[in-house]
Amino acid sequence: MPNLRSLRDRGDVHSPQEAVRSTNAHNHSPPWHEHIQATIKLHWAQRGLCAGCGRSVPRVGRFSPDDPMAPTFDHVIPASRGGRKDLGNGLMKHQSCNVKRGDAPPTGCDLIWQALVAARLALEGHAKA
């Protein structure tokens, strides 16, 4: 199965939708979990930057899930505080940045990132996840 980096480097992937389709086309197992698909879309919308620290985040599948640098789906409004489990309430962060925030309320930076990601996804027609 080709990884997302090789697909993008070849010019085969230009959007998060294409990334999911291209990867699933080579995967004969059941469809990916919704958070993984959302994380792929967020990686694209955030241009590969962590919403917690601003550093580069590797693509999904390049690290084990417990690696501190692994990409994760962070709920802007934590589920424990009534936040939805959908793309509109998510940001991509390193595992360590996500754990550090825990279930605290969103910071001003989280809300700015959320607005930026929503605008980018809407412009590309990927606002619905």
Order of alpha helices (4+ residues) and beta strands (2+ residues): alpha-alpha-alpha-beta-beta-alpha-alpha
